[in-house]
């Protein structure tokens, strides 16, 4: 009996309800594990130069490389899933993720650490691939909420990754972080092999677009490097300007090439459809808003109370305050699916943008209120209520992000051919990642413009955080506006359709 026979026997013995539950649980858990890796090193980012005996600029590549590899891998793995089978590509993407995690755990210097983090970045493409697979294999009435949960796993893992890594970093070695992730990756790999059904690809014998992959890789690397490293290199430096110019030129040439060939990596004719185009533009802004909050709130929670607006929480306390945001993303998936089915996913995305903006506004009001007091020791009750307000505001943003992450794949999949689902979802995820990268650059610049001195260190002012929160809220409102003008009622009644 072959491995495939064993897989099919195990799956066939399950009743439909348990089979569906296992498929959803396996893919959602895998998505969370993969996304955990993105925020894994955030709590120890200031320690990385000392750990690897290097400067902060070189150590920053430990984070940057994962973003770059993930951006390239996402549409590529999606296209390969359309061509050769989604389950097969899930396994292909997860194996280097596990190997990379082990390599990071064993790394004694910077180079193997960067290589390992790059291999972890290959796992990013599993999330849009899992979304497409769920849409293919689940019953119509089940797939809507499952797709929403899988789509939200990126944000859920990112939020839960902070307390997870903070706790381990505070009470054990940083290497334990990667051993735990490696073990979780192995368990996810086993679950995928035995519980995810094989689904035949919709397109055959079209070949793979190697030229398009190379062009997209060069263009994205140049552009994302310029965005993510611009503040460090200097926005007017030859490196930054050169990155923007090379990225723009290569991506324009890439787009022309993709339009001229019959079976491209990304079907740009599909992406310019109003529904897909507006959804992708909204995705950039949603990704911006999600990441901006993850940059703002942890700093405010940890800054000393003597500043007048900081709460002085320890690393683990900060991480625990971020948990409700991730829980809210997961909890709202069923509601979002039902709303999309009744009113259409464009309505859900519109509501999502407004909800995110409300959460941002609540946090900004609380921050301004706390900032009105004089710097110095604060009443413990006031700090406690303020922390609660930040948690509630973050949870409101989490609800909005969860609604958005569930509605965007529904909009995409209701508007593209079956043979393009994984690739189109991959491109949509790339747009979210692009928004996150832009967010890191813009929020970093804003906070750098509003600074003050504290015990010899330069830290942002309350004005810097207020402006950053305003930008995040504006991005969410623009996303809601883009969703509202999506033509027709695309996807209504099809949130879980096949």
JOGIKA-V292210 format. One record per helix or strand of 3 or more residues. SS is the DSSP state (h for helix, s for strand). FROM is the first residue (numbers start at 1). TO is the last residue. If there is no record, write none. Layout:
BEGIN
((SS;FROM;TO) (SS;FROM;TO))
END
This chain:
BEGIN
((h;3;12) (h;16;39) (h;42;44) (h;48;51) (h;56;59) (h;61;84) (h;86;106) (h;110;137) (h;140;171) (h;174;195) (h;210;233) (h;238;260) (h;268;271) (h;274;302) (h;305;307) (h;315;331) (h;333;343) (h;345;371) (h;380;413) (h;418;449) (s;451;454) (s;457;460) (h;462;484))
END
